[in-house]
Amino acid sequence: MNSIAAGQPHVYRDGDVELIGEIYCPSGQPNGRAMLVVHEADGIGGNVRRHCAMLAEDGYFVLAADMHGGGHVLQGEAMFAALQRFKDDPPLLRQRVRSGFDELLAISGVDATQCAAIGFCFGGFTVLELARSGAPVAAVGSFHGLLTTNAPARPDQKMARIAVFTGDRDPLVPPEDVAAFEEEMRHAEADWQLTNYGTAFHSFTNEDVGSLGDPRMRYDRAAHILSWKALKDFLDVSLAPSSPG
């Protein structure tokens, strides 16, 4: 198991709710960009921390968001109840993730045009909701996140560029959900792309997921490597400064 140290704890708020995220300052040459990273269903853990560390190595200023409050990692019924609450209440979810994005802008000093957000599983669903909300984030990347929503994107609303990386064998994201998402994006006239990895299950980026014993979830090294490279290319284009004139 490839563990990674936690980032620097960082307290911020969503109204009356105290949130405890983690900051990862650039460990490589700073690239002038910032990234919000949103955790899986339970909370900030090893998979998020590994990807935050990789982004920091690439020069990003990174904030790992806390969606549950208090930096808590939830389990069992508490986790499922929190997820259902967020799914049933898009404004609540969007407000909570927006608080993390606004905090990222404030503490990094990076312009929104150079800021992106990515997420894994629940976090992938969450950053898509951030984009649907019209937040000024430049780009979002969703890894094996749920794709359907109770508040679809609208064609009259400006949205971030969107990249989705999903597994064709993911039972939590069936073909009909993929088709519905694609139709939603077309209707909204969004700038989007979707890559479907034919052998990948849910949680294909998480090398520790086998310890859960859930047959719906499986690490896929090839899909992980390829999707991460694709994300980096997507960000290089989406966050590039506009050409003069």
The 8 nearest C-alpha neighbors of each residue, nearest first, counted from 0:
[[1, 2, 207, 206, 45, 3, 210, 208],
 [0, 2, 3, 206, 207, 45, 49, 46],
 [3, 1, 0, 45, 4, 49, 48, 46],
 [4, 2, 49, 48, 45, 5, 1, 52],
 [3, 5, 6, 2, 48, 49, 45, 52],
 [6, 4, 48, 3, 7, 21, 8, 45],
 [5, 7, 21, 22, 23, 8, 4, 48],
 [6, 8, 22, 21, 9, 23, 5, 20],
 [9, 7, 21, 20, 6, 19, 22, 10],
 [8, 10, 20, 21, 19, 7, 22, 11],
 [11, 9, 19, 18, 20, 8, 17, 12],
 [10, 12, 18, 17, 19, 9, 102, 13],
 [13, 11, 17, 18, 16, 14, 15, 98],
 [12, 14, 16, 98, 15, 95, 17, 18],
 [13, 15, 16, 12, 17, 98, 95, 94],
 [14, 16, 13, 17, 12, 18, 68, 11],
 [17, 15, 13, 14, 12, 18, 68, 69],
 [18, 16, 12, 68, 69, 11, 15, 13],
 [17, 19, 68, 69, 11, 12, 65, 10],
 [20, 18, 10, 70, 69, 9, 65, 8],
 [19, 21, 64, 65, 9, 63, 8, 10],
 [20, 22, 8, 6, 63, 7, 9, 62],
 [23, 21, 62, 7, 6, 61, 24, 8],
 [22, 24, 61, 6, 60, 55, 62, 25],
 [23, 25, 60, 55, 26, 22, 61, 59],
 [26, 24, 55, 58, 59, 27, 60, 29],
 [25, 27, 56, 55, 24, 58, 28, 57],
 [28, 26, 56, 58, 25, 57, 29, 55],
 [27, 29, 58, 30, 25, 26, 57, 56],
 [30, 28, 58, 25, 31, 27, 59, 57],
 [31, 29, 58, 32, 59, 28, 57, 25],
 [30, 32, 29, 109, 59, 33, 113, 58],
 [33, 31, 113, 59, 30, 114, 109, 60],
 [32, 34, 60, 114, 59, 61, 109, 113],
 [35, 33, 61, 115, 116, 114, 60, 36],
 [34, 36, 116, 62, 61, 63, 117, 115],
 [37, 35, 63, 117, 118, 116, 64, 62],
 [38, 36, 118, 122, 64, 63, 117, 35],
 [37, 39, 122, 43, 42, 119, 47, 118],
 [38, 40, 121, 120, 122, 119, 41, 42],
 [41, 39, 121, 42, 38, 78, 82, 120],
 [40, 42, 73, 72, 39, 78, 74, 43],
 [43, 41, 72, 38, 39, 40, 44, 73],
 [42, 44, 38, 47, 72, 65, 39, 41],
 [45, 43, 47, 46, 42, 48, 38, 72],
 [44, 46, 48, 47, 49, 2, 3, 43],
 [45, 47, 49, 48, 205, 44, 50, 206],
 [48, 46, 50, 49, 45, 44, 38, 51],
 [49, 47, 51, 45, 50, 46, 52, 44],
 [50, 48, 52, 46, 51, 47, 3, 45],
 [49, 51, 53, 47, 52, 48, 54, 46],
 [52, 50, 48, 54, 53, 49, 47, 55],
 [51, 53, 55, 49, 50, 54, 48, 56],
 [54, 52, 50, 56, 55, 51, 49, 57],
 [53, 55, 57, 51, 56, 52, 59, 50],
 [56, 54, 25, 59, 52, 58, 57, 26],
 [57, 55, 27, 26, 53, 54, 58, 25],
 [58, 56, 54, 55, 27, 59, 53, 28],
 [57, 59, 29, 25, 30, 27, 55, 28],
 [60, 58, 55, 33, 32, 25, 54, 61],
 [59, 61, 33, 24, 25, 23, 55, 34],
 [62, 60, 34, 23, 22, 33, 59, 35],
 [61, 63, 22, 35, 21, 64, 36, 103],
 [62, 64, 36, 21, 20, 35, 37, 22],
 [65, 63, 20, 37, 99, 62, 36, 66],
 [64, 66, 20, 18, 19, 67, 70, 68],
 [65, 67, 68, 64, 95, 96, 18, 42],
 [68, 66, 65, 71, 70, 69, 42, 18],
 [69, 67, 18, 70, 17, 66, 65, 71],
 [68, 70, 18, 71, 19, 17, 67, 65],
 [69, 71, 19, 68, 65, 18, 20, 72],
 [72, 70, 69, 73, 68, 67, 42, 65],
 [71, 73, 42, 41, 70, 43, 74, 67],
 [74, 72, 41, 78, 77, 71, 42, 75],
 [73, 75, 78, 77, 41, 76, 72, 79],
 [74, 76, 78, 77, 79, 73, 80, 41],
 [75, 77, 79, 78, 80, 74, 81, 73],
 [78, 76, 80, 75, 79, 74, 73, 81],
 [77, 79, 73, 74, 81, 76, 80, 75],
 [80, 78, 76, 82, 81, 77, 83, 75],
 [81, 79, 83, 77, 78, 82, 76, 84],
 [82, 80, 84, 78, 79, 83, 77, 85],
 [83, 81, 79, 85, 84, 80, 86, 78],
 [84, 82, 86, 80, 85, 81, 87, 79],
 [83, 85, 81, 87, 82, 86, 88, 80],
 [84, 86, 88, 92, 82, 83, 87, 89],
 [87, 85, 83, 84, 88, 82, 89, 92],
 [86, 88, 84, 85, 83, 89, 149, 82],
 [87, 89, 85, 91, 86, 90, 84, 92],
 [90, 88, 92, 91, 93, 86, 85, 87],
 [91, 89, 93, 92, 88, 94, 95, 85],
 [92, 90, 94, 89, 88, 93, 95, 85],
 [91, 93, 89, 95, 85, 94, 90, 96],
 [94, 92, 90, 96, 95, 91, 129, 97],
 [93, 95, 97, 91, 92, 96, 90, 98],
 [94, 96, 92, 98, 93, 97, 13, 91],
 [97, 95, 99, 98, 93, 94, 92, 100],
 [96, 98, 100, 94, 99, 95, 93, 101],
 [99, 97, 101, 95, 96, 100, 13, 102],
 [100, 98, 102, 96, 97, 101, 64, 103],
 [99, 101, 97, 103, 102, 98, 35, 96],
 [100, 102, 104, 98, 103, 99, 97, 105],
 [103, 101, 105, 99, 100, 104, 98, 106],
 [102, 104, 100, 101, 105, 106, 107, 99],
 [105, 103, 101, 102, 107, 108, 106, 109],
 [104, 106, 102, 103, 108, 107, 101, 109],
 [105, 107, 103, 108, 104, 102, 109, 101],
 [108, 106, 109, 104, 105, 103, 60, 33],
 [107, 109, 106, 105, 104, 110, 103, 33],
 [110, 108, 107, 104, 32, 111, 33, 113],
 [109, 111, 112, 113, 108, 114, 104, 32],
 [112, 110, 114, 113, 136, 135, 109, 137],
 [111, 113, 137, 110, 114, 238, 136, 135],
 [112, 114, 32, 238, 111, 110, 33, 137],
 [115, 113, 33, 111, 112, 34, 32, 136],
 [114, 116, 138, 34, 137, 139, 136, 35],
 [117, 115, 35, 139, 34, 36, 126, 140],
 [118, 116, 140, 36, 139, 141, 126, 37],
 [117, 119, 122, 123, 37, 141, 36, 38],
 [118, 120, 122, 123, 142, 39, 38, 121],
 [121, 119, 144, 123, 143, 39, 122, 142],
 [122, 120, 39, 124, 40, 123, 144, 119],
 [121, 123, 118, 37, 119, 125, 38, 120],
 [124, 122, 118, 141, 144, 119, 120, 125],
 [123, 125, 144, 145, 121, 127, 122, 126],
 [126, 124, 122, 128, 123, 127, 121, 129],
 [125, 127, 129, 128, 123, 124, 118, 117],
 [126, 128, 130, 124, 129, 125, 131, 123],
 [127, 129, 131, 125, 126, 130, 132, 93],
 [130, 128, 126, 132, 127, 131, 93, 134],
 [129, 131, 127, 128, 132, 159, 158, 133],
 [130, 132, 128, 152, 133, 129, 127, 158],
 [133, 131, 129, 130, 134, 128, 93, 158],
 [132, 134, 158, 131, 130, 157, 156, 135],
 [133, 135, 136, 132, 130, 129, 158, 97],
 [136, 134, 111, 137, 133, 159, 112, 158],
 [135, 137, 134, 115, 111, 138, 114, 159],
 [138, 136, 159, 112, 115, 114, 135, 160],
 [139, 137, 160, 115, 159, 136, 161, 237],
 [140, 138, 116, 161, 117, 115, 126, 162],
 [139, 141, 117, 162, 163, 161, 116, 142],
 [142, 140, 123, 163, 118, 144, 117, 164],
 [141, 143, 119, 164, 123, 144, 118, 165],
 [144, 142, 165, 120, 201, 202, 164, 119],
 [145, 143, 120, 123, 124, 142, 141, 121],
 [144, 146, 124, 172, 147, 120, 143, 123],
 [145, 147, 180, 144, 124, 176, 177, 148],
 [146, 148, 145, 180, 176, 179, 149, 151],
 [149, 147, 150, 151, 146, 86, 89, 128],
 [148, 150, 151, 89, 147, 87, 86, 88],
 [149, 151, 148, 152, 89, 131, 128, 147],
 [152, 150, 148, 149, 153, 183, 131, 147],
 [151, 153, 131, 187, 150, 183, 154, 184],
 [152, 154, 187, 155, 156, 151, 186, 131],
 [187, 153, 155, 156, 188, 186, 152, 189],
 [156, 154, 153, 157, 187, 188, 152, 158],
 [157, 155, 154, 153, 158, 133, 152, 187],
 [156, 158, 133, 155, 159, 154, 189, 134],
 [159, 157, 133, 130, 156, 131, 160, 189],
 [158, 160, 138, 137, 130, 136, 161, 139],
 [159, 161, 138, 190, 191, 139, 137, 158],
 [160, 162, 191, 139, 138, 140, 159, 192],
 [163, 161, 140, 192, 191, 193, 139, 141],
 [164, 162, 193, 141, 140, 194, 192, 142],
 [165, 163, 142, 194, 193, 141, 143, 195],
 [166, 164, 143, 195, 142, 196, 194, 163],
 [167, 165, 199, 196, 169, 200, 168, 195],
 [166, 168, 197, 169, 196, 195, 199, 198],
 [169, 167, 200, 166, 199, 170, 198, 197],
 [168, 170, 200, 201, 166, 171, 172, 167],
 [171, 169, 172, 173, 168, 215, 201, 200],
 [172, 170, 169, 173, 201, 145, 215, 144],
 [171, 173, 170, 169, 176, 145, 174, 177],
 [172, 174, 176, 175, 170, 171, 169, 177],
 [175, 173, 177, 176, 178, 172, 167, 179],
 [174, 176, 178, 177, 173, 179, 172, 180],
 [177, 175, 179, 178, 174, 173, 172, 180],
 [176, 178, 174, 180, 175, 179, 181, 173],
 [177, 179, 175, 181, 176, 180, 174, 182],
 [180, 178, 176, 182, 181, 177, 175, 183],
 [181, 179, 183, 177, 182, 178, 146, 176],
 [180, 182, 178, 184, 183, 179, 177, 185],
 [181, 183, 185, 179, 180, 184, 186, 178],
 [184, 182, 180, 186, 181, 185, 179, 187],
 [183, 185, 187, 181, 189, 182, 186, 188],
 [186, 184, 188, 182, 187, 183, 181, 189],
 [185, 187, 183, 188, 184, 182, 154, 153],
 [154, 186, 188, 153, 184, 189, 185, 152],
 [189, 187, 185, 186, 154, 184, 190, 153],
 [188, 190, 187, 184, 191, 185, 158, 160],
 [189, 191, 160, 161, 188, 192, 159, 184],
 [192, 190, 161, 189, 160, 162, 193, 184],
 [191, 193, 162, 163, 161, 194, 190, 160],
 [194, 192, 163, 162, 164, 195, 191, 165],
 [193, 195, 164, 163, 165, 196, 192, 162],
 [194, 196, 165, 166, 167, 197, 164, 193],
 [197, 195, 166, 199, 167, 198, 165, 222],
 [196, 198, 167, 199, 195, 166, 168, 200],
 [199, 197, 196, 168, 167, 200, 166, 219],
 [200, 198, 166, 196, 168, 197, 167, 203],
 [199, 201, 169, 168, 166, 216, 217, 203],
 [200, 202, 216, 169, 203, 143, 215, 217],
 [203, 201, 216, 204, 205, 143, 217, 218],
 [202, 204, 218, 219, 201, 217, 205, 200],
 [205, 203, 223, 202, 218, 206, 219, 220],
 [206, 204, 207, 208, 46, 202, 218, 203],
 [205, 207, 218, 208, 204, 209, 46, 0],
 [208, 206, 205, 209, 210, 0, 218, 46],
 [207, 209, 210, 205, 211, 206, 217, 218],
 [210, 208, 211, 207, 212, 217, 218, 213],
 [209, 211, 208, 212, 207, 213, 206, 217],
 [212, 210, 209, 213, 208, 207, 216, 214],
 [211, 213, 210, 209, 214, 208, 216, 215],
 [212, 214, 215, 211, 216, 209, 217, 208],
 [215, 213, 216, 212, 217, 209, 211, 200],
 [216, 214, 213, 201, 200, 170, 169, 217],
 [217, 215, 201, 214, 202, 200, 213, 208],
 [216, 218, 200, 203, 202, 209, 201, 219],
 [217, 219, 203, 206, 205, 204, 220, 202],
 [220, 218, 203, 222, 221, 223, 199, 217],
 [219, 221, 223, 222, 224, 218, 204, 203],
 [220, 222, 224, 223, 219, 225, 226, 199],
 [223, 221, 225, 219, 220, 224, 226, 196],
 [224, 222, 204, 220, 226, 221, 225, 219],
 [225, 223, 221, 227, 222, 226, 220, 228],
 [224, 226, 222, 228, 227, 223, 221, 229],
 [227, 225, 229, 223, 228, 224, 222, 230],
 [226, 228, 230, 224, 229, 225, 223, 231],
 [229, 227, 231, 225, 230, 226, 224, 232],
 [228, 230, 226, 232, 227, 231, 233, 225],
 [231, 229, 233, 227, 228, 232, 226, 234],
 [230, 232, 234, 228, 233, 229, 235, 227],
 [231, 233, 235, 229, 234, 230, 228, 236],
 [234, 232, 230, 236, 231, 235, 237, 229],
 [235, 233, 237, 231, 236, 232, 238, 230],
 [234, 236, 232, 233, 238, 237, 239, 231],
 [237, 235, 234, 239, 233, 238, 232, 231],
 [236, 238, 234, 239, 235, 233, 138, 137],
 [239, 237, 113, 234, 236, 235, 240, 112],
 [238, 240, 236, 237, 235, 241, 113, 234],
 [241, 239, 242, 238, 113, 112, 237, 236],
 [240, 242, 243, 239, 244, 238, 237, 112],
 [241, 243, 240, 244, 239, 238, 236, 237],
 [244, 242, 241, 240, 239, 238, 112, 236],
 [243, 242, 241, 240, 239, 112, 238, 236]]
